[in-house]
Amino acid sequence: MAGLFFWLEISNHKNLEMNNTAEHSKTNIKMILALTLVHFTGDFYASFINPLLPVFQEKYSLTLTQIGLITGISRLLAFVVQPSVGYIADHYRTRLFVLGGTLLSIVFISLVGIAPSFLILLIFISLGSIGSSMFHPSCAGMVPTYSGCHFGFSMSVFILGGTMAFGTGPVFITFFVKMFGLEASPYTMIIGLAMMVFLFKVVPIPDIQGFGNLGFISSIKEVFGPVWKWIVLIWVVMVLRAFASQSFMTFIPVLYAKEGYSLVSIGVIFALFTVGGAISGLFAGHFSDRIGYKPIFFTANSLATVSMFLLLFLPGNWVYFCSFLTGFLILATLPLGVTMAQELAPNGRAMASSLMMGLAFGTGGMMTPLTGRLAEVISIRPALAFTAIIPLLTTGLIALFPRKISSTLKRSK
């Protein structure tokens, strides 16, 4: 085992020396797929929570605000704390975050079905969410090392692992709970543990960024320096995008459960939403390497508002198509925000990705109790209709995005 790890490290080191930087080397498909599998495995278990919200609501007699609280806490611990984890990941060469975090998610999310109370349920979800915060920034920070000249597309493939997990996980867990009951959820742990045996063999130790003697604040200054205004601008857009998408992903299952859809149907609706985002992420990453980020942000966010209204108000089986379309548009820019931040701050890629994929996504998720409170006042559908306007409003901020990252970096030096 040690020999295998040593060989991997020597091979990666030689590749980096021969090419000067990984950005100009050939894409290491094996490593990109391994990191994508880590992402898929961890998020597969994280995806269990939202489609089971109607079940939790019935079991614990939850209010809509409490449902929003579940989402808010999980997003806080899974994503908002990621910058601090990214800081540590950029300083220490260890696989603890990549593999240990994934294992934590597998174990504790699997236990939600046997939680004896709402408080214990929150504890299990919290511990699983902490695991998610551990592996995300480390894995995302490793992607550029192996992406070669296909940075945008490689990041999209990595993001695909997470979005496909959120597409297949809900279908799996809703079918599993229907067949065996919520109390059987610990048995789902077997799948993840089997995946961990394989990942332990193939995932290498991540590189560090070379500023291990700096403190947290000094590291932030070193990483973001003159580009911090661009980082903040992109971050705000990503937060608002996350708020809109997370509100829909949280309350659409509750809405359609009240309207008579089965648990499996709700899982399919949820899955179509995330699968749409997985597919669009690949397209967005591919075209961003050719036409840049800004046109894709404009198009996706503008049309997302339209698709959200269609999802809310078109009748019958249109819900399935509209769920796919909404996910396709609202989730398309997730890998682009991460890639832009990493290009702007190449010396702290784990921290940069944790801001866009972690802190932004988590901050948006933490705002979902606001949607829940509004839904208690005016009902779910009108509350989501207000939320649907947000992506369109972000186009004003997107207009301020830099046209090209390379020219922006030159002006900042």
Order of alpha helices (4+ residues) and beta strands (2+ residues): alpha-alpha-alpha-alpha-alpha-alpha-alpha-alpha-alpha-alpha-alpha-alpha-alpha-alpha-alpha-alpha-alpha-alpha-alpha-alpha-alpha-alpha
